[in-house]
Amino acid sequence: MTKSLENKVAIVTGGAGGIGQVYARALAEEGAAVVIADMNEAGAKDAAAKLTADGLKAIAVKVDVTDPESAKAMVQAAKDAFGGLDILVNNAGIMSTLPKGKITEIPASEWERALKINAGSVLVCTQAAVPAMRERGGGTIINQGSTAAFETGGLYRLSKHAVFSLTATLAAELGRDGFTVNAIAPGMIQTEEGFRSAGTPDSERRQARAAGVPNKTPDRQPDALVGALLLLASPAGDYINGQTIIVDGGRNNRL
């Protein structure tokens, strides 16, 4: 049986751990050759080794997603190893290391860091990827957002809201050239980064948030996002463009 991503090449930034590692495996299991790109080179190599040990196609690349030259080298590595590029998943970002507190009291340097890594990297990596994708008639770009962006307060929320605006802008600009650009907005997903930022599953803060989720299993593992990822990455989703798909068990209902 032919897999939905057979003969496709994908890059997953921030692919060394957490959600990124789950995304990389899901794409590889659907037939894609995957470049696991991360600043954590050792972690990326370990993640790629786990995939290749299972007979899947993967390589690891060290990348600084905020540096245009590093992003171009990442794309070139995909071309050198697998012949081209079809799918870019802009998953890299930071959350727990961003300062909490009032926006009016946060240093400008932290605001710049949040935007540069969480939103600016999406544009940097997309700019690097588009020429290679054009060589294959277009491509698929999937950006990692967060339902936190639908709430007020904090640098993380603001930077992820910028990702949604950038997604819509890129979709409008690239859509006629054979591209789709969409975003996934996860809700309460269990990752180490999330635990550091929002508390562990048994914490009072996280339980209070979980109480607002209609789904009977409100606090999910990263594999809960795979359905949305594969829909957007596969031919089944080729008429979805410029959208943000919310995956949060129904906590955020946007009419």
ABEGO torsion letter per residue (X at the ends): XBBAABGBBBBBBGAABEAAAAAAAAAAAAGBBBBBBBABAAAAAAAAAAAAAAGBBBBBBBBBAABAAAAAAAAAAAAAAAGEBABBBBABEBAAABBBEBAAABBAAAAAAAAAAAAAAAAAAAAAAAAAAAAAGEBBBBBBBBAAAABBEEAAAAAAAAAAAAAAAAAAAAAAAGBBBBBBBBBBBBBAAAAAAAEBAABAAAAAAAAABABABABBBAAAAAAAAAAAABAAAAABBGBBBBBAGGABBBX
